[in-house]
């Protein structure tokens, strides 16, 4: 009998935990800190972006990271590590992961650090 009560309590605790986690999902989803696109992209633009531009952006981010790491001693000596990191890693990553699907130009999607 005690095993059944213990199992019931564990099940009840798991259900309560799952319900509390599900209750926070709408609150987290309502975060409006990401700027919204100015124009709604077309389906064709979304397809091109998802199948061609995003994979190219991931490759550019990976290659840029490799080049940045390979040239890091030279950029450190030259004093432009921040600029090299921004151009080789941060900009491709921001273009790949920091915009909506189908928003392929800066006019369509306001980046967080772009002046309006």
HUDA-V418969 format. One record per residue. SS is DSSP state (alpha for helix, beta for strand, coil for the rest). D_CENTER is the distance of its C-alpha to the mean C-alpha in whole Angstrom. Layout:
# HUDA-V418969
((SS,D_CENTER) (SS,D_CENTER))
This chain:
# HUDA-V418969
((coil,50) (alpha,48) (alpha,46) (alpha,45) (alpha,44) (alpha,42) (alpha,40) (alpha,40) (alpha,39) (alpha,36) (alpha,35) (alpha,35) (alpha,33) (alpha,30) (alpha,31) (alpha,30) (alpha,27) (alpha,26) (alpha,27) (alpha,25) (alpha,22) (alpha,22) (alpha,23) (alpha,20) (alpha,18) (alpha,19) (alpha,19) (alpha,15) (alpha,14) (coil,16) (coil,14) (coil,14) (coil,13) (coil,11) (coil,13) (coil,14) (coil,15) (coil,19) (coil,20) (coil,19) (coil,19) (coil,21) (alpha,21) (alpha,22) (alpha,19) (alpha,17) (alpha,18) (alpha,19) (alpha,15) (alpha,14) (alpha,17) (alpha,18) (alpha,15) (alpha,12) (alpha,14) (alpha,16) (alpha,13) (alpha,12) (alpha,15) (alpha,16) (alpha,13) (alpha,15) (alpha,18) (alpha,18) (alpha,17) (alpha,20) (alpha,22) (alpha,21) (alpha,22) (alpha,25) (alpha,26) (alpha,25) (alpha,29) (alpha,30) (alpha,27) (alpha,28) (alpha,32) (alpha,31) (coil,29) (coil,26) (alpha,24) (alpha,21) (alpha,22) (alpha,21) (alpha,18) (alpha,17) (alpha,18) (alpha,17) (alpha,14) (alpha,12) (alpha,13) (alpha,12) (alpha,9) (alpha,8) (alpha,10) (alpha,8) (alpha,4) (coil,6) (coil,8) (coil,10) (coil,11) (coil,15) (coil,14) (coil,15) (coil,17) (coil,17) (coil,19) (coil,18) (coil,14) (coil,15) (coil,13) (coil,13) (coil,15) (coil,17) (coil,21) (coil,22))
